[in-house]
Amino acid sequence: MNDAAEDEPTEAKAAFRELLDTLRDLDCAFLEGDRAVTDDRHVADGYRQILTTLGVALDTYLFPDPGRPQFVDVNTPFRRDRRWGGDNTDAYYALCPVDPTRRYRVRGNRGDSVYFSVTAYNEPAPGTWSDQVVAIVRDTDLDYDDDGGFTFDLGPLPDAAVLLTRDYQADPLTGRRIDWQIEAYDEPEPIRHGSTETAAALRASSAWLRTMFAIIPLTVGVRSDAEHTIGHEITQLANDFGDPYQVGDANFGWSARDASYAFGSFVLDDDEALVITHRPPACRFWNFVVWNQFMATHNADDDRCSINGTQAVPNADGTITLVVARRRLGHPNAISTVDYPRGNLAFRWFLVDDVPTKPDVRLVKAAEAPTAVR
């Protein structure tokens, strides 16, 4: 027996140590520097986010076998360990790594979905985030049987690394989600996950984690009524939105080519509220979401932390007024931050005819917020 050889660290052992080093340092992203969070809840959220992101990374890189494919949930309205990455309480997202040389058959039943799609993304290098949509199949591209079932084939898809499903529900509390099934046409290769393969998966997971925490926590703008002690005005303001934009052919991560977005942030005292008014464009689906600084919201059954176009009650002129406060107020479209004093806001609109106009935002005292549509 060669004791010296046994004492040498394996490649998997070295990669595992690298993953531990990555995890050890990730909290610097939210504890130090100009992105450091300022309240206890966000510090706690940061540690939860590290472990949530680790779970998604392992589901993406360590455990899958593209020859034996399986869709795994990465976002759901009800799993606290899958609140991440710009999630929302209306949708189920499921992921399946694939072999670009293989051909796959995908099956499901549309259930109560109001919009769904399957998108194939590339991966420039192991663990790096996608920068290209390789293919997309939308619900309007498919034929259905009398019960709502569908079947379609995908592949081979050169450059594809992963499939991501989107299933949006008008009412996530009662809606029937899609049960995605996938199988490869070709026989799988023998199962092999030795030291070399495991090391590659762990290093890809580390790269994925580092990229995520280079983005989060998101910054929160300063209030326009805040006292400034420097000579330059900060252009990013809290309690407002940036201009809406349409996602192009180039992407970063698993963004949706079908979507337009508008992002903002909030800083609210206990007795304040935001009154947000926007005119939804012609589109298949839209929603508005309150996030913490890690681009995560609460579960759909915790409180109303988001609202969509089916749920929202319109004004007489077709606009939508939303009322956001730390506790849900009396308006039909009232939304709670679940007592978070600061965080981020997001609109998304799917398959718009035109990019939406920027939502109007007013900061008011909670007691003065509207209680009815107009």
Order of alpha helices (4+ residues) and beta strands (2+ residues): alpha-alpha-alpha-alpha-beta-beta-beta-beta-beta-beta-beta-beta-alpha-beta-beta-beta-beta-beta-beta-beta-beta-beta-beta
